[in-house]
């Protein structure tokens, strides 16, 4: 399955190099919510994809929660579930239920991997914590540290660690810790190449339900103002912004388990990529002379297997604008006025060239260029029948012919 993906060889090389430089435990952190474990199709997809990653020689670290299961168990036990500022107030009785549930959720994930001949091990007490405010939240904690050595020991022997979000105090008491907070703490400790948060929604959805492929801090601020990002998704997004702001990771991905392999082994990926983004510089027709044409030419020719761009390409009068990553020139989109008068009159542009350097692939640069252009005008483009990205183009386009 992975071998058939267009950029598998390139990405495998990137993964190998990163693991060699930073250690086997620094490959990836997968955060799995209880909702995924409760859904047989998603759990199976996650387990199979994770097993495939392990067969390829990489060992992800899994951090899990169990929100839906805890809610159901508390209700069965007759314990009222109350939340304050998004955190579940946890009594001592409620904590006993929570511990039992999370142990079972972790074991379910482990069993699903062992059923595929992949060694894995549940880890409890890896998260160091202290109480937040017992008067308000009860037995709820904030993360103070992560026992990296326990995780590294499991990875060292080729087994996948399945880390519970529960925290332990210095005196050995257990605390209930938010799973996204625990996952973020593990990411801070390991500084992995990839941080992937699993959700059945597939990523962040816009007001009309469509999947938002790339989010930057600026876009997220607007979405929060519109009320699009809220609830549990807001927690995931806020954690991602914190990690990006600290420079812990370059980007965070929220995706459904069915597309995990595509996210890892293709440049375009699936789900929602949360990134600091690239600052794009726009050049209108009259400003093209201010762009570094030589750098743009090299980028385009390298992206198209060395095919030479016509010497007079930038002298074309139908070029309407360029969108370029402003610092390293590692992504460019060149748009032209279409020959069709109806399209031209409807303020629709043709995407004539789109090129991204190898180092920028998989970071949402191409998507950012397209989405930035589409916010102002309609765009269309062409691709050959054998283009390996044709299916992805069809999924993203509003129309196809």
C-alpha positions in Angstrom: 0.0 0.0 0.0 2.7 2.5 1.0 5.0 1.5 -1.9 2.3 2.6 -4.4 2.2 6.1 -3.0 4.0 8.7 -5.2 6.4 10.1 -2.6 6.8 7.0 -0.4 10.5 6.6 -1.1 11.3 10.3 -0.5 9.3 10.3 2.8 10.9 7.0 4.0 14.3 8.6 3.5 13.2 11.7 5.5 12.0 9.5 8.3 15.1 7.3 8.3 17.4 10.4 8.6 15.4 11.9 11.4 15.3 8.7 13.5 19.1 8.2 12.9 19.7 11.8 14.1 17.2 12.0 17.0 16.5 8.4 18.1 13.8 5.9 17.5 11.4 7.4 20.0 11.4 10.7 18.1 9.7 9.4 15.0 6.0 10.2 15.8 3.4 10.7 18.5 -0.1 9.5 17.7 -2.9 10.8 19.9 -6.0 8.6 20.0 -9.2 9.7 21.6 -11.7 7.3 23.1 -14.1 8.0 20.3 -11.8 6.2 17.9 -11.5 3.2 20.1 -15.3 3.0 20.4 -15.7 2.9 16.6 -14.7 -0.6 15.3 -13.9 0.6 11.7 -11.7 3.5 13.0 -10.0 1.3 15.5 -9.3 -1.3 12.9 -8.0 1.3 10.4 -5.8 2.9 13.1 -4.4 -0.5 14.2 -3.7 -1.7 10.6 -2.0 1.6 9.7 0.1 1.7 12.8 1.1 -1.9 12.2 2.2 -1.0 8.7 4.3 1.8 10.0 5.9 -0.6 12.5 6.6 -3.1 9.7 8.4 -0.4 7.8 10.8 -0.1 10.8 9.4 2.9 12.6 7.9 2.9 16.2 5.3 5.6 17.0 4.4 6.5 20.5 0.7 6.4 21.2 -1.0 8.5 23.8 -4.7 7.8 24.4 -7.7 9.2 26.2 -11.1 7.7 26.9 -13.7 10.5 27.2 -16.8 8.8 25.9 -16.0 5.6 27.8 -15.5 7.5 31.0 -18.8 9.5 30.6 -20.7 6.2 30.1 -19.0 4.5 33.0 -19.7 7.4 35.4 -23.3 7.4 34.4 -23.6 3.6 35.0 -22.0 4.2 38.4 -24.5 6.9 39.2 -21.8 9.5 39.5 -22.7 12.9 38.1 -20.3 14.3 35.4 -19.6 18.0 35.7 -17.2 20.1 33.6 -15.6 23.4 34.5 -13.8 25.3 31.7 -13.7 22.1 29.7 -12.2 19.9 32.4 -14.2 17.1 34.0 -14.5 17.6 37.7 -13.2 14.3 39.2 -14.1 13.0 42.7 -12.1 10.2 44.3 -14.9 7.8 43.4 -14.9 9.2 39.9 -11.1 8.8 39.7 -11.4 5.1 40.5 -13.9 4.7 37.6 -11.6 6.7 35.3 -8.6 4.6 36.1 -10.4 1.3 35.3 -11.8 2.8 32.1 -8.4 4.1 30.8 -6.7 0.8 31.6 -9.3 -1.0 29.5 -9.0 1.5 26.6 -5.3 1.2 26.6 -5.5 -2.6 26.6 -8.0 -2.5 23.7 -5.4 -0.6 21.6 -2.7 -3.0 22.6 -4.8 -6.0 21.8 -5.7 -4.6 18.4 -1.9 -4.3 17.6 -1.0 -7.7 19.0 -3.8 -9.2 16.8 -1.7 -8.0 13.9 1.5 -9.5 15.3 2.8 -6.0 16.4 4.3 -5.9 19.9 2.9 -3.1 22.1 2.7 -2.3 25.8 0.5 -0.2 28.0 2.3 2.4 30.1 0.6 3.9 33.2 2.2 6.6 35.4 4.4 8.0 32.6 2.9 11.5 33.0 4.1 13.5 36.0 1.4 15.8 37.4 0.2 18.0 40.2 -3.3 19.0 41.3 -4.7 22.0 39.5 -7.2 23.2 42.2 -8.8 20.4 44.3 -11.5 22.8 45.6 -12.7 23.4 42.0 -11.7 20.4 40.0 -11.1 17.6 42.5 -8.5 15.0 41.4 -7.6 16.7 38.2 -3.9 17.5 37.4 -1.7 19.5 35.2 1.4 18.0 33.6 4.7 18.7 35.2 6.9 16.2 33.3 7.2 13.0 31.3 9.2 9.9 32.1 11.0 9.7 28.8 13.2 6.8 29.9 10.2 4.4 30.3 9.0 5.3 26.8 12.5 5.0 25.3 13.0 1.5 26.9 9.8 0.2 25.3 10.7 1.7 21.9 14.3 0.3 22.2 13.0 -3.2 22.1 10.8 -2.6 19.1 7.5 -2.4 21.0 5.0 0.4 20.6 4.3 2.3 23.8 0.6 3.0 24.5 0.7 5.8 27.1 -2.3 6.5 29.3 -3.1 10.2 29.9 -3.4 9.6 33.7 -0.9 11.5 35.8 1.1 10.6 38.9 2.1 12.9 41.7 5.6 12.7 43.3 3.9 10.8 46.2 2.4 8.3 43.8 -1.2 9.4 43.8 -3.1 9.3 40.5 -4.7 12.4 38.9 -7.0 12.7 35.9 -5.2 14.7 33.1 -6.7 15.9 29.9 -5.6 13.6 27.1 -4.6 16.4 24.7 -2.5 18.0 27.5 -0.8 14.7 28.1 -0.1 14.1 24.4 1.3 17.6 24.0 3.6 17.0 27.0 4.9 13.8 25.4 5.5 15.7 22.2 7.4 18.4 24.1 9.5 15.7 25.7 10.3 13.7 22.6 10.2 16.5 19.9 9.1 14.0 17.2 9.1 14.5 13.5 5.4 14.0 13.3 2.5 14.7 15.7 -0.8 13.3 14.5 -4.0 13.7 16.4 -6.7 11.2 15.4 -10.3 12.2 15.2 -13.3 10.6 13.4 -14.2 14.0 11.9 -11.1 13.8 9.7 -9.9 17.3 10.8 -11.3 20.8 11.3 -14.5 21.4 9.5 -15.7 24.8 8.3 -19.2 26.1 8.9 -20.6 24.3 5.8 -19.0 21.0 6.9 -16.1 21.0 4.4 -12.7 19.9 5.6 -10.2 22.7 6.1 -6.9 21.4 4.7 -4.4 24.1 6.1 -4.8 26.3 9.1 -2.4 29.0 10.2 -2.6 31.1 13.5 -4.2 33.9 11.6 -6.9 31.7 10.0 -7.6 30.0 13.3 -8.1 33.4 15.0 -10.8 34.2 12.4 -12.5 30.8 12.8 -12.7 31.3 16.6 -14.2 34.7 16.1 -16.8 33.1 13.9 -17.5 30.3 16.3 -16.3 27.6 13.9 -13.6 26.2 16.2 -15.0 25.3 19.6 -15.4 22.5 22.1 -13.0 19.5 22.0 -11.6 20.6 18.6 -10.7 24.0 20.1 -8.6 22.2 22.7 -6.7 20.3 20.0 -6.2 23.4 18.0 -5.0 25.4 21.0 -2.5 22.7 21.9 -1.2 22.7 18.4 -0.7 26.5 18.4 1.2 26.2 21.7 3.5 23.5 20.2 4.1 25.6 17.1 4.7 28.8 19.1 7.3 27.0 21.2 9.1 25.6 18.1 8.6 22.1 19.4 7.2 20.8 16.0 6.9 22.4 12.6 3.3 21.4 12.2 0.5 19.3 13.7 -2.0 17.1 11.8 -5.5 16.3 12.7 -6.8 13.3 10.6 -9.0 10.3 10.7 -7.3 6.8 11.1 -8.4 5.7 7.6 -6.1 8.3 6.1 -3.2 8.0 8.4 -0.8 6.3 5.9 -1.7 8.9 3.3 -0.9 11.6 5.7 2.5 10.1 6.6 3.6 9.0 3.2 2.4 11.6 0.7 3.3 15.3 0.4 -0.2 16.6 0.2 -1.5 14.4 3.0 -5.0 14.3 4.3 -6.8 15.9 7.2 -6.1 19.4 8.6 -2.5 20.6 8.7 -1.9 23.3 11.4 1.2 25.2 10.7 2.8 28.6 11.2 2.6 28.8 7.5 4.7 30.6 5.0 4.4 34.3 4.4 3.2 34.7 0.8 4.3 37.7 -1.3 2.0 38.7 -4.2 3.3 40.3 -7.4 0.7 41.7 -9.8 1.4 42.0 -13.5 3.1 45.3 -13.2 5.2 44.2 -10.2 6.7 41.0 -11.7 10.0 42.7 -12.3 10.5 42.9 -8.6 10.5 39.1 -8.2 13.7 37.1 -8.4 12.9 35.4 -11.8 16.1 33.3 -11.7 15.0 31.6 -8.4 11.5 31.1 -9.6 12.8 29.6 -12.8 15.1 27.2 -10.9 12.2 26.1 -8.7 9.8 25.5 -11.5 12.3 23.6 -13.6 13.5 21.4 -10.7 9.8 20.6 -9.8 9.1 19.6 -13.4 12.1 17.2 -13.8 14.3 19.8 -15.4 12.0 20.7 -18.2 13.1 24.1 -19.4 10.9 27.1 -19.0 10.7 29.2 -22.2 13.3 32.1 -22.0 10.5 34.7 -22.6 8.0 33.1 -20.2 7.9 36.0 -17.8 7.3 38.4 -20.6 3.9 36.9 -21.3 1.2 39.6 -21.1 -1.4 37.2 -19.8 0.3 36.6 -16.5 -2.0 38.2 -13.9 0.0 37.6 -10.7 2.5 35.5 -8.8 2.2 34.1 -5.3 5.6 33.2 -3.8 6.9 32.2 -0.4 8.6 35.3 0.6 11.8 34.1 2.3 13.2 31.0 0.6 11.4 30.9 -2.7 10.4 27.3 -2.1 6.8 27.6 -3.4 5.3 29.6 -6.3 2.0 29.8 -8.1 1.7 31.6 -11.4 -1.7 32.7 -12.6 -2.8 33.9 -16.0 -5.9 35.4 -17.5 -7.8 32.7 -19.3 -8.3 32.9 -23.1 -12.0 32.2 -22.7 -13.7 35.6 -22.5 -16.5 34.3 -20.3 -14.1 33.0 -17.7 -12.0 36.2 -17.9 -15.1 38.3 -17.4 -16.1 36.2 -14.4 -12.9 37.0 -12.6 -11.5 33.5 -12.9 -7.8 32.8 -13.3 -5.9 29.9 -14.7 -3.2 28.3 -12.5 -0.5 28.0 -15.1 2.4 26.9 -12.8 2.5 25.5 -9.3 5.8 24.4 -7.9 7.1 23.5 -4.4 10.7 22.5 -3.5 11.4 19.1 -1.9 12.1 20.6 1.5 8.7 22.3 1.6 6.6 19.4 0.5 4.2 18.0 3.0 3.9 21.3 4.8 0.9 22.6 3.1 2.7 25.2 0.9 0.9 24.3 -2.3 -2.4 24.2 -0.5 -1.8 27.6 1.1 -1.0 29.1 -2.3 -4.1 27.7 -3.9 -6.4 28.7 -1.0 -4.9 32.2 -0.8 -5.5 32.7 -4.5 -9.0 31.2 -4.3 -10.1 33.6 -1.6 -9.9 36.5 -4.0 -10.8 34.9 -7.4 -12.0 31.7 -8.9 -9.2 29.5 -10.2 -9.0 26.4 -12.5 -6.2 24.2 -13.7 -5.4 21.2 -15.8 -3.7 17.9 -15.2 -2.8 14.9 -17.3 -4.9 11.6 -17.0 -1.9 9.8 -15.5 -1.0 12.5 -12.9 -0.6 10.7 -9.5 -2.4 13.6 -7.8 -5.4 13.5 -10.0 -7.7 11.8 -7.5 -6.6 14.4 -4.9 -7.4 17.2 -7.3 -10.8 15.8 -8.0 -11.6 15.6 -4.2 -10.5 19.2 -3.7 -12.1 20.9 -6.8 -15.6 22.3 -6.8 -16.0 20.9 -10.3 -14.2 18.6 -12.7 -14.5 17.8 -16.4 
